[in-house]
Each structure stands twice: as C-alpha cells, then as structure tokens.
Amino acid sequence: MTDANIDRATRLDTATLSDALDKHGLVGQCHRIKPRSPQFRMTGRAWTLLYGPAGSPPGTVGDYIDDIEAGSVVVLDNGGRDDATVWGDILTEIASHKGIAGTVIDGINRDVSLCLELNYPIYSRDSWMRTGKDRVQVEATGVPVTIGNARVCPGDLVRGDADGVVVIPRAFEEQVLASAEAIQSAEDAIRQAVRSGMSLREARAKHGYHQLQTREVP
C-alpha cells in the first residue's frame, strides 16, 4: 500500500522539517543522533523497541528483526548508552535484505563497514565494538521510546539525512508536512529571486523568510 506522507517527507530535508516542527511547537529533532555516513537517507514509519539493563539471569537483545515489515524504520531506545552496542553486522545484513528503511539508535552500533558497503542507513550516537549481550535486554516492543530527547511512538513518521533525524508525530503529520512544504516553496522562491538579481534582504522580506518557522498560536 502506498503511503503518500512517506513520499511527501522523502522530498523534504530534515532542516525544513525541523523548522516546521518548531512552527507547531513540537519536539521531533533527535539531538546528537547522527548518520554513520553523510550519504545515508531514510524515510519510514517507526517500529520501536526499548532496552534496559540486563537482569539476572540476563534476558536477550532480541530476535525482533524477523517481525519488522519492509519500509519500516527500526527505532531502538538504549537510553543513550555508549559502552555497549545493540546493532551489528547480522542485523544490518538482514535488515538490508528485507528492505527495511533504516535504523535509529539512542545508543551505539558496531560493524560500521558493512552498513557503508550495503548503503544501509544507520543513525546513532556513535560506534564501538563492545557487545550488548548480557549487558542489556529487551524490555518491550511497540511502545513509546525516547531518541535524542524526542518521543517516538510506533507508526510515527521518521526522516533521516546528512543532518540527522526528525520524528513527526502521527497525529500532527498533515500539519507539519504542509508547513514544511510551504517553507520549502518560500525558500526556493527566495533562491530564484536572488538568482534573478534581487537582493537577499528584498527576497527574504517578499517571501516572509523571518516568519517561516515562527510558532503558530492557536
């Protein structure tokens, strides 16, 4: 089934979507979550998982990848932990083969070389080789999680590019996408006006640049 809003978000960059989120007073910018390659791009619906410290006896890091549909974005909340990874080469290979759109981790991943080779988008705080086995375990799937101080719920729209990741809450995506499209249109018009000889000051004033992301008051 075609998801029109995924197509719309794919045509927008994260900076424009960030401005639109600000316009609606929404926090969807995932702070400090970065692509392992600036060439990575992804758009899809969030599939969420929450990790916690391993118990005694320890639980597992999970075989959840079998349950995720093509086109989804895997969103893993490991609490920003940077001393144990929750994603590596086996998951990258399977996710790439299944057509999963990408992976977002509030934490770290390892085996960076394979995601680069396969051009499989991974966004995380950093990378390191130490396993999360017997250090963390799956607490729940399909629940709200936190990624870089942004709340992510199952089914939310996730967009990633060279600048990072934004999450658009499903309940507000029509408004946010419409605002982002208007912002992009205005910025395109400003660039065209400057190319045609208008000063930047004049072009910005004409197209309301300084109010583009100003928060709307209900």
C-alpha positions as CSV (number, residue, x, y, z in Angstrom):
1,M,0.0,0.0,0.0
2,T,1.3,3.4,-0.9
3,D,1.9,5.8,2.0
4,A,1.6,9.3,0.5
5,N,3.1,11.0,3.5
6,I,6.3,9.0,3.3
7,D,6.6,10.2,-0.3
8,R,6.0,13.8,0.9
9,A,8.5,13.5,3.7
10,T,11.1,12.0,1.4
11,R,11.0,15.2,-0.8
12,L,11.8,17.3,2.3
13,D,15.1,17.6,4.1
14,T,15.4,17.4,7.9
15,A,16.2,21.1,8.3
16,T,13.0,22.1,6.7
17,L,11.0,19.6,8.7
18,S,12.7,20.8,11.8
19,D,11.5,24.4,11.1
20,A,8.0,23.0,10.5
21,L,8.1,21.2,13.9
22,D,9.1,24.4,15.6
23,K,6.3,26.2,13.9
24,H,3.8,23.8,15.5
25,G,5.6,23.7,18.9
26,L,6.6,20.1,18.5
27,V,9.9,18.5,19.7
28,G,10.9,16.0,17.0
29,Q,14.5,16.7,16.4
30,C,16.6,13.8,17.7
31,H,19.5,15.5,19.5
32,R,23.0,14.1,18.7
33,I,21.7,11.3,16.6
34,K,24.0,11.2,13.5
35,P,24.3,9.1,10.3
36,R,27.3,6.8,10.1
37,S,27.6,8.2,6.6
38,P,26.6,11.6,5.3
39,Q,25.2,9.8,2.2
40,F,22.6,8.0,4.2
41,R,18.9,8.9,3.6
42,M,15.8,7.2,5.0
43,T,12.1,7.7,5.5
44,G,9.6,5.4,7.0
45,R,7.2,4.5,9.9
46,A,8.7,3.8,13.3
47,W,9.0,0.3,14.7
48,T,10.0,0.8,18.3
49,L,12.0,-1.2,20.9
50,L,13.0,-0.3,24.5
51,Y,16.1,-1.7,26.1
52,G,17.1,-1.9,29.8
53,P,20.0,-3.2,31.9
54,A,20.3,-7.0,31.8
55,G,18.7,-8.8,34.7
56,S,19.9,-12.0,36.5
57,P,19.8,-14.3,34.6
58,P,20.1,-11.8,31.7
59,G,17.5,-11.5,29.0
60,T,18.3,-11.3,25.3
61,V,19.0,-8.4,22.9
62,G,16.2,-9.9,20.8
63,D,15.4,-11.6,17.5
64,Y,12.8,-8.9,16.6
65,I,14.2,-8.3,13.1
66,D,12.0,-11.2,11.8
67,D,8.9,-9.3,12.7
68,I,9.6,-6.0,11.0
69,E,8.0,-5.1,7.7
70,A,9.9,-3.7,4.7
71,G,9.9,0.0,4.6
72,S,9.8,0.5,8.4
73,V,12.5,2.3,10.4
74,V,13.8,0.4,13.4
75,V,13.9,2.7,16.4
76,L,16.0,1.4,19.3
77,D,16.0,3.2,22.7
78,N,19.1,2.1,24.6
79,G,19.0,5.2,26.9
80,G,21.9,6.8,25.1
81,R,24.2,4.1,26.4
82,D,27.6,4.3,24.8
83,D,29.5,1.4,26.3
84,A,27.5,-1.5,24.7
85,T,26.1,-1.8,21.2
86,V,22.7,-3.1,20.3
87,W,23.2,-3.4,16.5
88,G,25.8,-5.1,14.4
89,D,26.5,-6.8,11.1
90,I,24.0,-9.7,11.2
91,L,21.1,-7.2,11.8
92,T,22.5,-4.9,9.1
93,E,22.6,-7.7,6.6
94,I,19.1,-9.0,7.4
95,A,17.6,-5.5,7.5
96,S,19.1,-4.6,4.2
97,H,17.9,-7.8,2.6
98,K,14.4,-7.3,3.9
99,G,14.1,-3.8,2.6
100,I,13.9,-2.1,6.0
101,A,14.3,1.6,5.5
102,G,16.9,2.2,8.2
103,T,17.8,2.0,11.9
104,V,17.9,4.8,14.6
105,I,19.6,4.1,17.9
106,D,19.7,6.2,21.1
107,G,23.0,4.5,21.8
108,I,25.7,3.0,19.6
109,N,26.2,0.4,16.9
110,R,29.2,-1.6,15.6
111,D,30.3,-3.1,12.3
112,V,30.1,0.2,10.5
113,S,31.9,-1.1,7.4
114,L,29.0,-3.3,6.4
115,C,26.4,-0.6,6.6
116,L,28.6,1.5,4.4
117,E,29.1,-1.3,2.0
118,L,25.4,-2.1,1.7
119,N,24.4,1.6,1.9
120,Y,22.1,0.6,4.8
121,P,21.2,3.8,6.8
122,I,22.2,3.7,10.5
123,Y,21.7,6.7,12.7
124,S,23.2,6.5,16.2
125,R,25.2,8.5,18.8
126,D,28.4,6.8,17.9
127,S,30.0,3.4,17.1
128,W,32.1,1.0,19.1
129,M,32.7,-2.8,19.1
130,R,31.6,-3.9,22.6
131,T,28.6,-6.2,22.6
132,G,25.4,-5.5,24.4
133,K,24.8,-9.2,25.1
134,D,24.4,-9.9,28.9
135,R,24.6,-6.1,29.4
136,V,21.2,-5.0,28.1
137,Q,18.0,-6.8,27.3
138,V,14.7,-6.1,25.5
139,E,12.1,-4.6,27.9
140,A,9.3,-4.0,25.4
141,T,8.5,-3.5,21.7
142,G,5.8,-1.4,20.1
143,V,5.9,1.2,22.9
144,P,6.7,4.9,23.0
145,V,10.5,5.4,23.3
146,T,12.9,8.4,23.6
147,I,15.5,9.1,20.9
148,G,17.8,12.1,21.5
149,N,15.2,13.7,23.8
150,A,12.4,13.3,21.2
151,R,9.4,11.0,21.9
152,V,8.9,8.4,19.2
153,C,5.7,6.3,19.0
154,P,5.0,3.3,16.8
155,G,3.9,4.5,13.4
156,D,5.4,8.0,13.7
157,L,7.0,9.3,10.5
158,V,10.8,9.2,10.7
159,R,13.1,11.1,8.3
160,G,16.9,11.0,8.2
161,D,19.5,12.7,6.1
162,A,23.0,14.0,6.4
163,D,21.9,16.5,9.2
164,G,20.4,13.8,11.4
165,V,16.9,12.5,12.2
166,V,13.5,14.1,12.8
167,V,10.3,12.4,14.0
168,I,6.9,13.7,13.1
169,P,4.1,12.6,15.5
170,R,1.4,10.8,13.5
171,A,-1.3,13.0,14.9
172,F,0.3,16.1,13.5
173,E,1.9,14.9,10.3
174,E,-0.5,16.5,8.0
175,Q,0.0,20.0,9.5
176,V,3.8,19.5,9.8
177,L,4.2,18.3,6.2
178,A,2.0,21.1,4.9
179,S,4.1,23.7,6.8
180,A,7.3,22.1,5.6
181,E,6.2,22.2,2.0
182,A,5.3,25.9,2.4
183,I,8.7,26.6,3.9
184,Q,10.5,24.8,1.1
185,S,8.4,26.6,-1.5
186,A,9.2,30.0,0.0
187,E,13.0,29.2,0.3
188,D,13.0,28.0,-3.3
189,A,11.4,31.3,-4.3
190,I,13.9,33.3,-2.4
191,R,16.8,31.5,-4.1
192,Q,15.3,32.0,-7.5
193,A,14.7,35.7,-6.8
194,V,18.3,36.2,-5.8
195,R,19.5,34.4,-8.9
196,S,17.3,36.9,-10.9
197,G,19.0,39.9,-9.4
198,M,17.0,40.7,-6.3
199,S,19.0,41.3,-3.1
200,L,18.7,38.7,-0.3
201,R,17.1,41.2,2.0
202,E,14.4,42.1,-0.5
203,A,13.8,38.4,-1.4
204,R,13.5,37.4,2.3
205,A,11.1,40.3,3.0
206,K,9.0,39.5,0.0
207,H,8.6,35.8,0.9
208,G,8.3,36.2,4.7
209,Y,11.6,34.3,5.4
210,H,12.0,35.5,9.0
211,Q,8.5,34.3,10.0
212,L,8.6,30.9,8.3
213,Q,9.3,28.9,11.4
214,T,7.6,31.3,13.9
215,R,5.3,29.3,16.1
216,E,1.6,29.4,15.3
217,V,-0.6,30.5,18.1
218,P,-3.9,28.6,18.2
